[in-house]
Amino acid sequence: MPLPVLDRIDGIVPIIPTPFTPDEQVDWASLGDLIEFAIAAGARAVCLPAYASEFYKLSEEERCQIAAEAVRQSAGRIPVIAQVNHPSARHAARFAICAQKSGAAAVCVAVPRLFPLGDDDLVRYFDSILQALDIPLVIQDFNPGGPTLSPGFIATLHRAHPHFRFVKLEEQMMASKVMAIVQQTGGGVGVLEGWGGMYMLELVPAGICGVMPSLGLADVLDLVFRLLSGGSKEEAAKVFEGVLPQIVFSLQNMELYHHAEKRLLQARGVLQDSSVREASLQLKAHDEQHIHFLNRRILRLLDRLDLPHDPAAGAGSRATGAPLATTSLPLRNT
């Protein structure tokens, strides 16, 4: 089966968490279950191993193997974006070449923010990675202590390397920046929102091409995205209100996020085990109780929306990944 090409994104690109067994080994069978869930949930592509995949706890061998295994298990049905973060441009390029050879449709690299770097330094960093690649590059930038990449930087790098196609940003009040990036690149660089999709009600109308959220909410956020794209903002807001508490709670801390995300996927019947690799937070009783409370709310929301808890295990068009209709879908009272 030919591998898919990632020439555009118009929806949800969830981050696939790394499933672990209780003894912290990568659970390869469960990785396949997560890929199946993403496909059935209507994802436009998947990305791994990223921060939300605990990539920073994986060995170099595991990181390469996880991306290659995701490509194999997807069997050409969905584009796989391989995350290849590394503060060394040399090593990031090496990982990117490995991902390209394994069949990844694109690679994603986070801006190295361990120490401050100027634009000229970052141009050299990304230039060396892009020269090693033939497939599209997604640049992720999260810099809570300072500015992220400017529209001018993004446009300049895109002109030099047209296969720099997407940027994932995670910051507040970025609607005007989204519009500036789209305008200055002539639409050549699509903007993806990270941060769990927290600001998608504002940013989809502003012109983002997609959202890179958690996997456990992918189908609900896909519905929100398509309602917004169709101009039904009030309906989108009604659905989004049901998932926002989950997003806000889990993103207080990255390690808390891993526990909350895996427990949601377990509650939805997708994961058998919610193990997180150490070092991680040890959840307190009140954290466990609140996660359970939020998960119950998500399951009830799925029922009101007539969405299956595990779309890959359900029947009908949603189980096979066929897109839901974008017409009015009011919440059903229960």
C-alpha positions in Angstrom: 0.0 0.0 0.0 1.5 3.4 -0.9 2.3 5.7 2.0 0.2 8.8 2.4 1.6 12.3 1.6 1.0 15.1 4.0 0.5 18.1 1.7 -2.2 19.7 3.8 -4.0 19.5 7.2 -7.5 20.5 7.9 -8.5 19.1 11.3 -7.2 17.1 14.3 -3.7 15.7 14.5 -3.5 13.9 17.9 -0.3 13.1 19.7 -0.1 9.4 20.3 0.9 8.6 23.9 3.5 5.9 24.4 1.8 2.9 26.0 3.8 1.0 28.7 3.4 -2.3 30.4 3.4 -2.2 34.3 7.2 -2.9 34.2 7.6 0.2 31.9 8.4 -1.6 28.7 6.8 -0.2 25.5 3.6 -2.0 24.8 3.7 -2.5 21.1 0.3 -4.2 20.7 -1.4 -1.3 22.5 0.4 1.2 20.2 -1.6 -0.4 17.4 -4.8 0.0 19.3 -4.1 3.7 19.7 -3.4 4.1 16.0 -6.7 2.4 15.2 -8.5 4.7 17.6 -7.0 7.8 15.9 -8.0 6.6 12.4 -11.6 5.8 13.6 -11.9 9.1 15.4 -11.4 11.0 12.2 -7.8 12.2 12.7 -6.1 13.8 9.7 -2.7 12.5 10.8 -1.0 11.4 13.9 2.2 12.6 15.6 4.7 10.7 17.9 6.8 10.5 19.9 6.3 14.0 21.2 6.3 15.6 24.7 2.8 14.1 25.2 4.3 10.7 24.2 7.0 11.0 27.0 9.6 11.1 24.3 12.1 12.5 26.8 12.0 9.2 28.7 12.6 7.1 25.6 16.0 5.8 24.4 17.1 6.8 20.9 16.4 3.3 19.7 12.9 3.4 21.2 12.1 6.7 19.6 13.1 5.5 16.1 11.3 2.2 16.6 8.1 3.8 17.8 7.8 6.0 14.7 8.6 3.1 12.4 6.1 0.9 14.1 3.4 3.5 13.9 4.0 3.7 10.1 3.8 0.0 9.8 0.6 -0.3 11.9 -1.1 2.5 10.1 -0.5 0.6 6.8 -0.9 3.7 4.7 -4.3 4.7 6.1 -3.2 7.8 7.9 -0.1 10.1 7.6 2.4 9.7 10.5 4.4 12.7 11.7 7.6 11.6 13.4 8.7 13.9 16.2 12.5 14.1 16.3 13.3 16.6 18.9 17.0 17.1 19.8 19.0 20.2 20.9 21.7 19.1 18.5 21.0 19.9 14.9 23.2 17.1 13.8 21.3 14.5 15.9 17.9 16.0 15.0 18.8 15.6 11.3 19.9 12.1 11.9 16.6 11.2 13.6 14.8 12.9 10.7 16.5 10.9 8.1 15.7 7.7 10.0 12.0 8.8 10.2 11.9 9.6 6.5 13.4 6.2 5.6 10.8 4.4 7.8 8.0 6.0 5.8 7.0 9.0 7.9 4.9 11.5 6.0 6.5 14.4 7.8 8.8 15.1 10.7 8.3 17.5 13.6 11.1 19.3 15.5 10.7 21.5 18.6 12.7 24.7 18.6 15.6 24.1 21.0 14.8 26.4 23.9 17.1 25.1 26.6 19.2 28.3 26.3 18.3 31.6 24.5 19.2 31.5 20.8 18.8 34.3 18.2 17.1 34.1 14.8 20.4 33.6 13.0 21.2 30.7 15.2 17.8 29.1 14.7 18.1 29.6 10.9 21.3 27.5 10.9 19.7 24.9 13.1 16.7 24.4 10.9 18.6 24.8 7.7 20.7 21.8 8.5 17.6 19.7 9.2 15.7 20.8 6.2 18.7 20.1 3.9 18.6 16.5 5.1 14.9 16.1 4.3 12.7 15.6 1.3 9.4 15.3 3.3 7.6 18.2 5.0 8.8 19.7 8.3 6.6 20.8 11.1 8.3 23.2 13.6 6.9 23.2 17.2 7.6 26.3 19.3 6.7 26.6 22.9 8.5 29.3 24.9 6.6 30.4 28.0 9.5 32.5 29.1 9.9 34.5 25.9 8.7 35.1 22.3 8.1 32.3 19.8 9.1 32.4 16.2 7.9 35.5 14.4 5.8 35.5 11.2 8.8 37.1 9.4 11.2 34.3 10.5 8.6 31.7 9.4 8.1 33.3 6.0 11.9 33.6 5.4 12.6 30.0 6.3 9.7 28.9 4.1 11.0 30.8 1.1 14.4 29.1 1.5 12.9 25.7 2.2 9.4 25.3 0.7 9.0 21.9 2.4 8.9 23.7 5.8 5.1 23.4 5.6 3.6 23.7 9.1 4.3 25.4 12.5 2.8 24.3 15.8 2.4 27.2 18.2 1.3 27.1 21.9 0.7 30.6 23.2 -2.0 33.0 24.3 -3.7 35.6 22.1 -2.2 34.4 18.8 -5.1 35.0 16.4 -3.4 38.0 14.8 -0.1 36.0 14.6 -1.9 33.2 12.8 -3.4 35.6 10.3 0.0 37.2 9.8 1.7 33.9 9.1 -0.9 32.8 6.6 -0.6 36.2 4.9 3.2 36.4 4.8 3.6 32.9 3.5 0.7 33.0 1.1 -0.8 30.1 2.9 2.4 28.1 2.3 2.8 27.4 6.0 -0.2 26.1 7.9 -0.5 26.9 11.6 -1.4 24.2 14.1 -2.5 25.0 17.6 -1.1 22.9 20.5 -1.9 23.3 24.1 -4.7 20.7 23.9 -6.7 22.9 21.5 -7.6 25.2 24.4 -8.1 28.3 22.2 -9.5 26.6 19.1 -12.8 28.4 19.3 -10.9 31.6 18.5 -8.2 30.2 16.3 -10.1 28.1 13.8 -12.0 31.2 12.5 -8.6 33.0 12.5 -7.2 30.5 10.1 -5.4 27.6 11.8 -5.3 24.5 9.7 -5.5 22.1 12.5 -5.1 21.3 16.2 -2.6 18.9 17.8 -4.3 17.8 21.0 -4.5 14.7 23.2 -5.6 11.5 21.5 -8.4 10.8 24.1 -10.5 13.8 22.9 -9.7 13.6 19.2 -13.1 12.6 18.0 -14.9 15.3 20.1 -12.4 18.0 19.0 -12.8 16.8 15.4 -16.5 17.6 15.7 -15.7 21.0 17.2 -13.2 21.8 14.4 -15.7 20.9 11.7 -18.5 22.9 13.3 -16.3 25.9 13.5 -15.1 25.4 9.9 -18.7 25.4 8.8 -19.5 28.6 10.7 -21.5 27.0 13.5 -19.6 28.6 16.4 -22.4 28.5 18.9 -22.9 24.7 18.4 -19.1 24.2 18.5 -19.0 26.1 21.8 -21.7 23.9 23.3 -19.6 20.8 22.6 -16.3 22.3 23.5 -17.6 23.4 26.9 -17.8 19.7 27.8 -14.1 19.0 27.2 -12.5 22.2 28.4 -12.3 21.2 32.1 -10.4 18.1 31.1 -7.9 20.1 29.0 -7.3 22.8 31.6 -6.9 20.3 34.4 -4.5 18.0 32.6 -2.2 20.7 31.2 -1.3 22.1 34.7 1.7 19.8 34.5 3.1 17.5 31.8 3.4 14.5 34.0 -0.1 15.0 35.3 -1.2 15.1 31.6 0.3 11.7 31.0 -1.7 10.2 33.9 -4.9 11.9 32.9 -4.6 11.1 29.2 -3.9 7.4 29.8 -6.7 7.1 32.3 -9.1 8.6 29.8 -8.1 6.2 27.1 -8.4 3.4 29.6 -11.9 4.6 30.6 -12.8 4.7 26.9 -11.8 1.0 26.6 -8.7 1.7 24.4 -5.9 1.1 26.8 -5.6 -1.8 29.2 -3.0 -0.2 31.3 -2.3 3.4 32.2 1.3 3.1 33.3 3.5 6.1 33.0 7.3 5.7 32.9 9.3 7.1 35.8 10.3 9.7 36.8 6.7 10.9 37.1 4.3 12.4 39.5 2.7 10.1 42.1 -0.9 11.0 42.0 -2.6 12.0 45.3 -6.0 10.5 46.1 -7.8 13.8 45.2 -6.0 13.8 41.8 -7.2 10.3 41.1 -10.7 11.2 42.2 -10.9 14.3 40.0 -9.5 12.5 37.0 -12.2 9.8 37.5 -14.8 12.6 37.8 -13.7 14.3 34.6 -13.6 11.0 32.7 -17.2 10.2 33.7 -18.2 13.6 32.3 -16.4 12.8 29.0 -18.2 9.4 28.7 -21.5 11.1 29.3 -20.7 13.8 26.7 -19.9 11.0 24.2 -23.2 9.4 24.9 -25.1 12.7 24.4 -23.3 13.3 21.1 -24.0 9.7 20.1 -20.3 9.0 19.7 -18.9 5.6 20.6 -16.6 5.3 23.6 -14.1 3.4 21.4 -14.8 4.3 17.7 -12.4 1.6 16.5 -14.6 -1.0 18.2 -18.0 0.4 17.2 -20.2 -0.3 14.3 -21.2 1.8 11.3 -19.5 4.7 9.6 -17.9 6.1 12.7 -16.1 2.9 13.5 -14.5 2.8 10.0 -13.2 6.4 10.3 -15.7 7.9 7.8 -16.3 11.6 8.6 -19.3 12.6 10.5 -21.8 15.0 8.9 -21.0 18.6 9.6 -24.7 19.6 10.0 -26.3 20.6 13.2 -25.6 18.2 16.1 -27.3 19.6 19.3 -26.5 17.9 22.5 -29.1 15.2 23.5 -30.6 15.6 27.0 -29.9 12.7 29.3 
